[in-house]
Amino acid sequence: GLPNVVILATGGTIAGAGAEATNSATYQAAKVPVDKLIAGVPELAKVASVRGEQVFQIASESLANEQLLALAKRVAALSKQGDVDGIVVTHGTDTLEETAYFLNLVVHSDKPIVVVGSMRPGTAMSADGMLNLFNAVSVAASQDARGKGVLVAMNDELNSGRDVAKMINIKTEAFKSPWGPLGMVVEGKNYWFRLPAKRHTVNSEFDIDKIASLPLVEIAYGQGNANDTAYRAFADKGAKAIIHAGTGNGSVSNRVVPALRELRGKGVQIIRSSHVNAGGFVVRNAEQPDDKYDWIVAHDLNPQKARILAAVALTKTSDSKELQRIFWEY
Ligand SMILES: NC(=O)CC[C@H](N)C(=O)O
């Protein structure tokens, strides 16, 4: 028979519905249940034996750590079942890149795990969810997608869940990795071009089965006229790490540096990332003396992905050198 693929549905625009076919941007996310999504793409039955589970039904900007943990635990449990060959997660696109990276870090499986969303609801003209879902299921059903880490299937591209990000919100070509896609999926066939170099899934030191909760990690933005209010407030609320969503090479305003040094002295981890649009890349000890201040750099991870890795890493260590090693390796 055909490979068995489970679709875990969480909501988003791929499950969205609008009033008119012309409503490509004005609609309600997270309305259509998973069985209806599956029924809407009868061609799925040609590539896999598919069943669905409604894990939640939310817009992904409202996804909290509790849901992230519950979803990853369900993915991990299914991946251990002999009667499951691949898993698809349907997801809102706003935090899809965070969930895909989280699963990539904590689920120990070489079975294909494919995260998918859409930019237009199924009720709109030229809706993209149908083909995205078909592609995701066909990838999850394929042998050659195994061992490549969590994948994101959007707009015919196969990107690594590690570094793919939503780069623009009004186009169907929304998801890009700064380092390029791993491959393409066309008419149910995968075409691979490169492999992820960073540790993931079966080679990860993190395991969702051993993670019960995630520590508080917050993000503060860097811009002209920046001040230290947000950083201090986050520390007061108990943040274990603060991601500096910095300008350029993770640069930090001279009005903010003293607060970050003070907070580091109190035990808060300071992680420099960059919010530049096409993908940041923060070089250690450039812009700021990270060794001297005992700060961490997020490497090429955008601020929201840096939050995910910091939270996962802090479940194992609070040693800043270890944390920096983890930021280089994942
Ligand atoms: N395109 C989308 O999926 C965005 C819808 C919604 N904001 C979400 O992320 O769930």
The ligand as an SDF file (V2000), in Angstrom:
LIG
                    3D

 10  9  0  0  0  0  0  0  0  0999 V2000
   -0.9530   33.2260    6.3190 N   0  0  0  0  0  0  0  0  0  0  0  0
   -1.2520   32.8900    7.5610 C   0  0  0  0  0  0  0  0  0  0  0  0
   -1.3190   31.7260    7.9010 O   0  0  0  0  0  0  0  0  0  0  0  0
   -1.4350   34.0030    8.5310 C   0  0  0  0  0  0  0  0  0  0  0  0
   -2.7050   33.8070    9.3580 C   0  0  0  0  0  0  0  0  0  0  0  0
   -2.5270   33.9410   10.8350 C   0  0  0  0  0  0  0  0  0  0  0  0
   -2.0880   35.2340   11.2320 N   0  0  0  0  0  0  0  0  0  0  0  0
   -1.6090   32.8380   11.3560 C   0  0  0  0  0  0  0  0  0  0  0  0
   -0.4200   32.9390   11.3840 O   0  0  0  0  0  0  0  0  0  0  0  0
   -2.1390   31.8180   11.7170 O   0  0  0  0  0  0  0  0  0  0  0  0
  1  2  1  0
  2  3  2  0
  2  4  1  0
  4  5  1  0
  5  6  1  0
  6  7  1  0
  6  8  1  0
  8  9  2  0
  8 10  1  0
M  END
$$$$
